[in-house]
């Protein structure tokens, strides 16, 4: 046989930040692992090893001996630092800014520690990837990406192993979807032969990279594995292997790029994992806390920049970065995805709860200090009057609903609406709020067995008998949005059933044992078992004022197996708004159940568009006659913030910041609200059927979910759905002070046009410039203007930078305003160098 194949080897150990053990245990694992690998390198000069996760290097920095040896083997080219991200995070459910900070803080620290630029992103175990990743990686200077999890697809294989992945903006990264796993054994020559042949059969490629070693507590490659690799040329000679060599991953990727380049296939759009679909809705308390932390820290940063501009005092960037570190660690894929055992779940729920308290304390401290500075020359005195301070973190002017306190207690007794500027601070005494007269067009009335809520734009009809919303009608567009059974709740049996298996792995992995990871409601042997909530305890109007009307629909359900659910569904319509607010309070006492909010549309949608971190993706309706197996495999899929259902003429968007799973079949879209899986066993406990059954239920407590239904004309772009979703989700931060202060408006920055978003404003990590993140969610070039509104501040220099805040090009500006051009779907970073007048 003519020799043709080349086998490249790289040691690796996939270590979970936490999974079935607490984080303190991982610190011990990592220290032991690093010492072991360094010892192997001293004995075997040909051995190479790749390690990701900046957090681990931060931990190791405390050990001078390990650090000195580590730097030496990095210099020799045996130890390869890969990843660049703070942790191997989930990439679907975190915010766009969080995804950027994973790399900003990860890469910056690695640069400081080792004077290296990481070129290979590393996500072998993350559960799918949004179409915005290529743009973010390229803007960080990362050219290559290594993944593995798509081997776990249960319907059809991902078509390529080595390919150019193209994001929504056209950016590309060369991606290696490993042919094997992320921890193979080089002594298994039979498997090696299969992997070599597989890559050749699929893509005609003769060069393969194999990652080998034992993950987590396994301590990486064993010495026997490393020694055995020297005998592989002889063992594999009959296959036609002409070279076996240890390399670094970057070397392999560079080689493949140079040899094949544009000949490699291009894959466009998201990388959807056809497995672990239940993680979008498992252990949701963790998800809710992470979302709250993301909101709070982005608000805090903007307030700190406001303090800098007004008080001329820089903030403690090291302290702020540490606050970010806690959130970034919680983005690890097993934490935010909800696949933890009980011990680390309890640990991180506590950590994140404490973190929200800390972040709120920081925000309120700095707001009050800012208030003191602004009002320092005021002669206002403390009295029984209250003043409301509103900070609007979004760049658009908007009307804010404010509940003001009673003068004699802490009870809320008044709802009013206040107009605020974008990126501004507003002070307004409560006496002025109460004097505002509202011209209301809200109506609440009965029509037979129906309660009707309507304003000048929307009519909402609720059936008293079933509690369903049977009609959502737009007066603006003359369109009825609902059909069939309207808007309702359904609960499904979600008991683990062995039914799906990974298609791309040599050793087959079955779904049954992955209770927290998988959802089973569509593979029950006797068919889909569900119960629709149609017997409400009560349906009544519980609020009616000039600004808002609310109907409460309450259900109580107990199954024959002892499951119990109480749902209080508050449906709110506001004066003159084209969106509906839903608040769902749930008392959840279930086992292996799945709760969904279901909506039957009045029109067919061939495609659904969903939000992703700083972007979107388009998915075909799985029920379409033109859907492929790839489309149909997305029978439960992930979204971030919004789902838009448009037929091109009208559209309806479901907006929710704390839930991430949905399914779409025909005209029915269902938002996944809660699951009731069991925790996986703690580390060291065998995953037998008996042990799996003994575990506690992961979600068994009270929940509150807020969502919105937004009606619009045209498709998601014409309806400006990402912009509307941001305004509904990113609420103003409001505090009340018991002090009589004169009303005031203070705007920091403005951007035009208003369709542009500014999700982050911060001080640069390396100098005193102000970093502004601008996002264009839409498919057109936008020429914009960024303007500083404070009279005491002037712009002396403006540049566009990359995500790492390294300058790329100068921008045209004057002392108050900067011109910016954004390409379609671009995430742009601008640095403003300022002086104080």
Residue pairs with C-beta under 8 A, 6 or more apart in sequence:
1 238
1 239
1 240
2 240
3 237
3 240
3 241
3 242
4 206
4 240
4 242
5 196
5 200
5 206
5 207
5 208
5 236
5 239
5 240
5 241
5 242
6 206
6 207
6 208
6 241
6 242
6 243
6 244
6 245
7 192
7 196
7 208
7 210
7 232
7 236
7 241
7 243
7 244
7 245
8 207
8 208
8 209
8 210
8 244
8 245
8 246
8 247
8 252
9 48
9 186
9 209
9 210
9 212
9 229
9 232
9 244
9 245
9 246
9 247
10 48
10 49
10 50
10 80
10 209
10 210
10 211
10 212
10 246
10 247
10 248
10 249
10 252
11 37
11 40
11 47
11 48
11 49
11 50
11 211
11 212
11 213
11 220
11 221
11 225
11 226
11 246
12 49
12 50
12 51
12 182
12 183
12 211
12 212
12 213
12 220
12 221
13 33
13 37
13 51
13 183
13 213
13 214
13 215
13 216
13 218
13 219
13 220
13 221
14 124
14 125
14 182
14 183
14 215
14 216
15 26
15 29
15 30
15 33
15 53
15 56
15 215
15 216
16 26
16 125
16 215
16 216
16 332
16 334
17 23
17 26
17 53
17 55
17 87
17 88
17 329
17 332
17 334
17 335
18 26
18 332
18 334
18 335
18 340
18 344
18 347
18 348
19 216
19 334
19 339
19 340
19 341
19 344
19 683
20 340
20 341
20 343
20 344
20 680
20 681
20 682
20 683
21 341
21 343
21 344
21 682
21 683
22 343
22 344
22 347
23 329
23 344
23 347
25 683
27 59
29 216
29 217
30 56
30 59
30 60
31 59
31 60
31 63
31 66
32 219
33 219
33 220
34 51
34 56
34 60
34 66
34 70
35 66
36 219
36 220
37 49
37 51
37 79
37 220
37 221
38 66
38 69
38 70
38 73
38 79
40 47
40 49
40 221
40 223
40 226
41 47
41 49
41 73
41 76
41 78
41 79
43 223
44 226
44 227
45 76
45 78
46 230
46 246
47 78
47 221
47 226
47 246
48 77
48 78
48 79
48 80
48 246
48 247
48 248
49 78
49 79
49 80
49 213
49 220
49 221
50 80
50 81
50 82
50 120
50 122
50 211
50 248
50 249
51 79
51 80
51 81
51 82
52 81
52 82
52 83
52 85
52 88
52 122
53 83
53 85
53 86
53 87
53 88
54 83
54 84
54 85
54 86
54 87
54 105
54 106
54 107
54 109
54 110
55 86
55 87
55 325
55 328
55 329
57 81
57 109
57 110
57 113
57 114
58 109
60 66
60 67
60 70
61 67
61 113
67 113
70 79
70 114
71 114
73 79
74 80
74 81
74 114
74 116
77 248
80 120
80 248
80 249
80 250
81 110
81 114
81 116
81 118
82 118
82 120
82 121
82 122
82 146
82 249
82 250
83 106
83 118
83 120
83 121
83 122
83 123
84 103
84 106
84 107
84 110
84 118
84 120
84 121
84 122
84 140
84 142
85 102
85 103
85 106
85 121
85 122
85 123
86 101
86 102
86 105
86 106
86 325
86 328
86 329
86 331
87 102
87 328
87 329
87 331
87 332
88 122
88 123
88 124
88 125
88 126
88 332
88 333
89 98
89 99
89 102
89 123
89 126
89 328
89 331
89 332
89 333
89 336
90 126
90 127
90 279
90 331
90 332
90 333
90 336
90 337
91 99
91 123
91 126
91 128
91 129
91 130
91 133
91 613
92 127
92 128
92 129
92 130
92 280
92 612
92 613
92 638
92 640
92 660
93 280
93 287
93 290
93 336
93 337
93 638
93 640
93 660
94 102
94 290
94 294
94 331
94 336
94 613
95 291
95 294
95 298
95 613
95 640
95 759
96 132
96 613
96 614
96 615
96 759
96 775
96 827
97 294
97 298
97 614
97 759
97 760
97 773
98 294
98 327
98 328
98 331
98 613
99 132
99 133
99 136
99 613
99 614
100 136
100 614
100 760
100 773
100 803
100 827
101 324
101 328
102 328
102 331
103 136
103 137
103 140
103 142
103 803
103 804
104 140
104 765
104 803
104 804
104 805
105 321
105 324
105 325
105 328
106 328
107 117
107 118
107 140
107 141
107 804
108 765
108 804
110 116
110 118
111 117
117 141
118 142
119 141
119 142
119 143
119 144
119 250
119 253
120 142
120 143
120 144
120 145
120 146
120 249
120 250
120 253
121 133
121 137
121 142
121 144
121 145
121 146
121 173
122 145
122 146
123 129
123 145
123 146
123 147
123 149
124 146
124 147
124 148
124 149
124 178
124 182
124 211
125 148
125 149
125 182
125 333
126 147
126 149
126 333
127 149
127 273
127 275
127 276
127 279
127 333
127 337
128 149
128 270
128 271
128 272
128 273
128 638
129 147
129 270
129 271
130 270
130 612
130 613
130 615
130 617
130 640
131 167
131 168
131 268
131 269
131 270
131 612
131 615
131 616
131 617
132 167
132 168
132 169
132 612
132 613
132 614
132 615
132 825
132 827
133 145
133 165
133 167
133 173
134 165
134 166
134 167
134 169
134 171
134 172
134 173
135 167
135 168
135 169
135 171
135 825
135 826
135 827
136 614
136 803
136 827
137 143
137 145
137 171
137 173
138 171
138 172
138 173
139 171
139 802
139 803
139 827
139 829
140 802
140 803
140 804
141 802
141 804
142 173
143 173
143 174
143 253
143 257
144 173
144 174
144 175
144 176
144 249
144 250
144 253
145 165
145 173
145 174
145 175
145 176
146 175
146 176
146 178
146 249
147 175
147 176
147 177
147 178
147 271
148 177
148 178
148 181
148 182
148 211
149 273
149 275
150 157
150 158
150 177
150 271
150 273
150 504
151 158
151 177
151 178
151 180
151 181
151 502
151 503
151 504
151 505
152 273
152 274
152 275
152 276
152 502
152 504
152 505
152 509
153 273
153 274
153 275
153 502
153 503
153 504
153 633
154 274
154 275
154 500
154 501
154 502
154 503
154 511
154 633
155 274
155 503
155 629
155 630
155 632
155 633
156 274
156 503
156 629
156 630
156 633
157 503
157 504
158 177
158 271
158 504
159 265
159 267
160 177
160 202
160 203
160 264
160 265
160 267
161 176
161 177
161 178
161 179
161 199
161 202
161 203
161 205
162 174
162 175
162 176
162 177
162 199
162 203
162 205
162 256
162 260
162 264
163 174
163 175
163 177
163 264
163 265
163 266
163 267
164 172
164 173
164 174
164 175
164 264
164 265
164 266
164 267
165 172
165 173
165 174
165 175
165 266
165 267
165 271
166 172
166 266
166 267
166 268
166 269
167 615
167 825
168 269
168 615
168 616
168 617
168 825
169 823
169 824
169 825
169 826
172 266
174 253
174 256
174 257
174 264
175 267
176 209
176 249
176 252
176 253
176 256
178 209
178 210
178 211
179 195
179 198
179 199
179 208
179 210
180 191
180 195
180 210
180 211
180 506
181 211
181 505
182 211
182 215
183 211
183 212
183 213
183 214
183 215
183 218
184 191
184 192
184 195
184 210
184 211
184 212
185 191
185 212
185 225
186 192
186 210
186 212
186 225
186 228
186 229
186 232
187 224
187 225
187 228
189 232
189 235
189 236
191 506
192 210
192 232
192 236
193 236
193 239
194 506
195 208
195 210
195 506
196 208
196 236
196 239
196 241
197 239
199 205
199 206
199 208
200 206
203 265
205 256
205 260
207 252
207 255
207 256
207 259
209 247
209 249
209 252
212 221
212 225
213 220
213 221
213 222
213 225
214 220
214 221
214 222
217 683
229 244
229 246
232 241
232 244
233 241
233 243
233 244
236 244
256 264
269 617
269 618
270 612
270 617
272 630
272 633
272 634
272 637
274 633
274 634
275 500
275 502
275 511
275 517
275 518
276 337
276 339
276 514
276 517
276 518
277 518
277 519
277 635
277 636
277 637
277 661
278 514
278 515
278 516
278 517
278 518
278 519
278 520
278 636
278 661
278 675
278 677
279 337
279 338
279 339
279 516
279 517
280 636
280 637
280 638
280 659
280 660
280 661
280 672
281 338
281 519
281 594
281 659
281 660
281 661
281 672
281 673
281 674
281 675
282 337
282 338
282 339
282 516
282 517
282 675
282 677
282 698
282 699
283 338
283 339
283 340
283 345
283 516
283 698
283 699
284 338
284 658
284 659
284 674
284 699
284 703
285 349
285 699
285 701
285 703
286 330
286 335
286 336
286 338
286 340
286 345
286 348
286 349
286 352
287 336
287 338
287 658
287 660
288 658
289 330
289 349
289 352
289 353
289 355
289 356
290 327
290 330
290 331
290 336
290 352
291 657
291 658
292 356
293 326
293 327
293 330
293 352
293 355
293 356
293 359
294 327
295 730
295 731
296 356
296 359
296 360
296 363
297 320
297 323
297 324
297 327
297 359
298 393
298 759
298 760
299 363
299 391
299 393
299 733
300 320
300 323
300 359
300 362
300 363
300 366
301 320
301 760
301 761
301 762
302 391
302 393
302 423
302 748
302 760
302 761
303 363
303 366
303 367
303 370
303 391
303 733
304 315
304 320
304 366
304 762
304 763
305 748
305 761
305 762
305 763
305 770
306 370
306 391
306 425
306 748
307 313
307 315
307 366
307 369
307 370
308 314
308 315
308 763
308 770
309 748
309 770
309 788
309 790
309 792
309 793
309 834
310 370
310 373
310 374
310 746
310 790
310 792
311 370
311 373
312 836
314 763
314 768
315 763
317 763
317 765
320 762
323 355
323 358
323 359
323 362
326 351
326 352
326 355
327 355
329 335
330 336
330 348
330 351
330 352
334 340
335 344
335 348
337 517
338 516
338 698
339 514
339 516
339 517
339 680
340 348
340 516
340 679
340 680
341 679
341 680
341 681
341 682
341 683
342 679
342 682
342 695
342 696
342 698
343 682
345 679
345 698
363 733
364 735
367 389
367 391
367 733
367 735
368 735
368 737
370 425
371 389
371 427
371 737
371 741
374 425
374 427
374 744
374 746
375 741
378 741
378 742
380 739
380 740
380 741
380 742
381 740
382 738
382 739
382 740
383 739
383 740
384 407
384 738
385 407
385 429
385 430
385 431
385 738
385 739
385 740
386 404
386 405
386 407
386 429
386 430
386 736
386 737
386 738
386 739
387 427
387 428
387 429
387 430
387 736
387 737
387 739
387 740
387 741
388 402
388 404
388 418
388 426
388 427
388 428
388 429
388 430
388 433
388 734
388 735
388 736
389 425
389 426
389 427
389 734
389 735
389 736
389 737
390 400
390 402
390 418
390 420
390 425
390 426
390 427
390 428
390 732
390 733
390 734
391 424
391 425
391 732
391 733
391 734
392 398
392 400
392 420
392 421
392 422
392 423
392 424
392 426
392 732
393 423
393 730
393 732
393 733
394 422
394 423
394 726
394 727
394 730
394 757
394 758
395 422
395 423
395 749
395 750
395 751
395 754
395 756
395 757
395 758
396 422
396 723
396 727
396 754
397 419
397 420
397 421
397 422
397 754
398 419
398 420
398 422
398 727
399 417
399 418
399 419
399 420
400 417
400 418
400 419
400 420
400 732
400 734
401 415
401 416
401 417
401 547
401 548
401 574
402 415
402 416
402 417
402 418
402 433
402 734
403 412
403 414
403 415
404 412
404 413
404 414
404 415
404 416
404 430
404 433
404 434
404 736
405 411
405 412
405 413
405 430
405 736
406 412
406 413
407 430
414 433
414 434
415 545
415 547
415 548
416 433
416 434
416 436
416 438
416 547
417 436
417 438
417 547
417 575
418 426
418 428
418 433
420 426
420 732
420 745
421 745
421 747
421 750
422 747
422 749
422 750
422 751
422 754
423 747
423 748
423 749
423 750
423 758
423 761
424 745
424 746
424 747
424 748
425 744
425 745
425 746
425 748
426 743
426 744
426 745
426 746
427 741
427 742
427 743
427 744
428 743
429 740
429 741
429 742
429 743
430 736
432 743
438 546
438 547
438 575
439 546
440 546
440 547
440 575
441 455
441 456
441 575
441 576
442 453
442 454
442 455
442 544
442 546
442 547
442 548
442 549
442 573
442 574
442 575
443 452
443 453
443 454
443 455
444 451
444 452
444 453
444 541
444 544
444 549
445 451
445 452
446 452
447 461
449 463
449 464
449 465
450 461
450 462
450 463
450 464
450 470
451 461
451 462
451 464
451 539
451 541
451 551
452 459
452 460
452 461
452 462
453 459
453 460
453 462
453 549
453 551
453 571
453 573
454 460
454 475
454 573
455 573
455 574
455 575
455 576
455 577
456 475
456 576
457 474
457 475
457 476
457 576
457 577
457 578
458 472
458 473
458 474
458 475
458 573
458 577
458 578
458 579
458 580
458 711
459 471
459 472
459 473
459 475
460 469
460 471
460 472
460 473
460 571
460 573
460 580
461 469
461 470
461 471
461 472
461 473
462 468
462 469
462 470
462 539
462 551
462 553
462 571
463 469
463 470
463 486
463 539
464 536
464 539
465 534
466 488
466 534
466 535
466 536
467 488
467 533
467 534
467 535
467 536
467 539
467 553
467 554
467 555
467 569
468 485
468 486
468 487
468 488
468 534
469 482
469 486
469 487
469 488
469 571
470 482
470 486
471 480
471 482
471 486
472 480
472 481
472 482
472 487
472 580
472 652
472 709
472 711
473 479
473 480
473 481
474 481
474 578
474 650
474 711
476 578
476 711
476 713
477 650
477 711
477 713
479 602
479 650
479 711
480 602
481 601
481 602
481 650
481 652
481 711
482 599
482 600
482 601
482 602
483 600
483 601
483 602
483 667
484 600
484 667
484 668
485 532
485 598
485 600
486 599
486 600
487 597
487 598
487 599
487 600
488 532
488 533
488 534
488 597
488 598
489 532
489 533
489 555
489 567
489 569
489 595
489 596
489 597
489 598
490 530
490 531
490 532
490 533
490 595
490 596
490 598
490 670
491 530
491 531
491 533
491 557
491 565
491 590
491 593
491 594
491 595
491 596
492 521
492 528
492 529
492 530
492 593
492 594
492 595
492 596
493 520
493 521
493 524
493 529
493 530
493 592
493 593
493 594
494 519
494 520
494 521
494 592
494 593
494 594
494 675
494 676
494 677
495 520
495 524
495 592
496 511
496 512
496 513
496 515
496 518
496 520
496 592
496 692
497 512
497 520
497 523
497 524
497 525
498 510
498 511
498 512
499 511
499 512
499 520
499 523
500 510
500 511
500 518
500 523
501 508
501 509
501 510
501 511
502 508
502 509
511 517
511 518
511 520
513 687
513 692
514 680
515 592
515 677
515 678
515 680
515 692
516 677
516 678
516 679
516 680
516 698
519 594
519 636
519 661
519 672
519 675
520 592
521 528
521 529
521 530
521 594
522 528
522 635
522 636
531 557
531 559
533 555
533 557
533 567
535 555
536 553
536 554
536 555
537 554
537 555
537 556
538 552
538 553
538 554
539 551
539 552
539 553
539 554
540 551
540 552
541 549
541 550
541 551
541 552
542 550
542 551
542 552
542 570
543 549
543 550
543 572
544 550
546 575
547 574
547 575
548 572
548 573
548 574
548 575
549 572
549 573
550 570
550 571
550 572
551 570
551 571
552 568
552 569
552 570
552 571
553 567
553 568
553 569
553 571
554 566
554 567
554 568
554 569
555 565
555 566
555 567
555 569
556 564
556 565
556 566
556 567
557 563
557 564
557 565
557 566
557 567
558 564
561 591
562 591
563 589
563 590
563 591
563 593
563 676
564 587
564 589
564 590
565 586
565 587
565 588
565 589
565 590
565 593
565 595
566 586
566 587
567 584
567 585
567 586
568 584
568 585
568 586
569 582
569 583
569 584
570 582
570 583
570 584
570 585
571 580
571 581
571 582
572 580
572 581
572 582
572 583
573 580
573 581
574 581
578 710
578 711
578 712
579 655
579 708
579 709
579 710
579 711
579 724
579 728
580 708
580 709
581 706
581 707
581 708
582 597
582 706
582 707
582 708
582 709
583 704
583 705
583 706
584 597
584 673
584 703
584 704
584 705
584 706
584 707
585 702
585 703
585 704
586 595
586 673
586 674
586 702
586 703
586 704
586 705
587 702
588 595
588 674
588 676
588 699
588 700
588 701
588 702
588 703
589 700
590 674
590 676
590 697
590 700
591 676
591 678
591 697
592 676
592 677
592 678
593 674
593 675
593 676
594 672
594 674
594 675
594 676
595 672
595 673
595 674
595 675
596 663
596 670
596 671
596 672
596 673
597 670
597 671
597 673
597 707
598 668
598 669
598 670
598 671
599 652
599 654
599 668
599 669
599 670
599 671
600 667
600 668
601 645
601 652
601 667
601 668
601 669
602 667
603 647
603 650
603 667
604 621
604 647
604 666
604 667
605 621
605 645
605 646
605 647
605 664
605 667
606 620
606 621
606 624
606 626
606 647
607 618
607 619
607 620
607 621
608 618
608 619
608 621
608 643
608 644
608 645
608 664
608 669
609 616
609 617
609 618
609 619
609 643
609 644
609 646
609 715
609 716
609 721
610 616
610 617
610 619
610 637
610 638
610 639
610 640
610 642
610 643
610 644
610 662
611 639
611 640
611 641
611 642
611 643
611 721
611 722
611 725
612 639
612 640
613 640
614 759
614 775
614 777
614 827
615 777
615 825
616 716
616 722
616 777
619 631
619 634
619 637
619 664
620 626
620 627
620 628
620 631
621 627
621 631
621 664
621 665
621 666
622 631
622 632
622 634
622 635
622 664
622 665
623 664
623 665
623 666
624 631
635 663
635 665
636 661
636 662
636 663
636 672
637 661
637 662
637 663
637 664
638 660
638 661
639 660
639 661
639 662
640 660
641 655
641 656
641 657
641 722
641 725
641 726
641 729
642 653
642 654
642 655
642 656
642 721
642 722
642 725
643 653
643 654
643 662
643 669
643 671
644 651
644 652
644 653
644 715
644 716
644 719
644 721
645 651
645 652
645 653
645 654
645 664
645 669
646 652
646 712
646 714
646 715
646 716
646 719
648 714
648 715
649 713
649 714
650 711
650 712
650 713
650 714
651 711
651 712
651 713
651 714
651 715
651 716
651 719
651 721
652 709
652 710
652 711
652 712
653 708
653 709
653 710
653 712
653 716
653 719
653 721
653 724
653 725
654 662
654 669
654 671
654 707
654 708
654 709
655 707
655 708
655 709
655 710
655 724
655 725
655 728
655 729
656 671
656 705
656 706
656 707
656 708
657 706
657 729
658 705
658 706
659 671
659 672
659 673
659 705
659 707
660 672
661 671
661 672
662 669
662 670
662 671
662 672
663 669
663 670
663 672
664 670
671 707
673 703
673 705
674 699
674 703
675 698
675 699
676 697
676 698
676 699
676 700
677 697
677 698
677 699
678 692
678 693
678 695
678 696
678 697
678 698
679 695
679 696
679 697
679 698
680 687
680 692
680 695
681 687
681 691
681 692
681 694
681 695
685 691
708 725
708 728
710 719
710 721
710 724
710 725
710 728
712 718
712 719
712 720
712 721
712 724
713 719
716 722
717 778
717 779
720 755
722 757
722 777
722 778
723 754
723 755
723 757
723 777
726 757
726 759
746 790
747 789
748 788
748 789
748 790
749 758
749 761
749 772
749 786
749 787
749 788
749 789
750 786
750 787
750 789
751 758
751 774
751 784
751 785
751 786
751 787
752 784
752 785
752 787
753 782
753 784
755 776
755 777
755 778
755 782
756 774
756 775
756 776
756 782
756 784
756 822
757 774
757 775
757 777
758 772
758 773
758 774
758 775
759 773
759 775
760 771
760 772
760 773
761 770
761 771
761 772
761 773
762 770
762 771
763 769
763 770
763 771
764 770
764 771
764 805
764 831
765 805
766 805
767 833
768 833
769 797
769 831
769 832
769 833
769 834
770 831
770 832
770 834
771 801
771 805
771 829
771 830
771 831
772 786
772 829
772 830
772 831
772 832
773 827
773 828
773 829
773 830
774 784
774 786
774 820
774 822
774 827
774 828
774 829
774 830
775 826
775 827
775 828
776 782
776 822
776 823
776 824
776 825
776 826
776 827
776 828
777 825
778 824
778 825
779 824
779 825
780 824
781 821
781 822
781 823
781 824
782 821
782 822
783 819
783 820
783 821
784 819
784 820
784 821
784 822
785 817
785 818
785 819
785 820
786 817
786 818
786 820
786 830
786 832
787 816
787 817
787 818
788 794
788 795
788 816
788 817
788 832
788 834
791 837
792 836
792 837
793 834
793 835
793 836
793 837
794 815
794 816
794 834
794 835
794 836
794 837
795 813
795 814
795 815
795 816
795 817
795 818
795 832
795 833
795 834
796 815
796 833
796 834
796 835
797 810
797 813
797 832
797 833
798 810
798 811
798 812
798 813
798 818
798 830
798 831
798 832
798 833
799 807
799 808
799 809
799 810
799 811
799 830
799 831
799 833
800 807
800 808
800 809
800 811
800 820
800 828
800 829
800 830
800 831
801 807
801 808
801 829
801 830
801 831
802 808
802 829
803 829
805 829
805 831
807 831
811 818
811 819
811 820
811 830
812 818
812 819
813 819
818 830
818 832
820 828
820 830
822 828
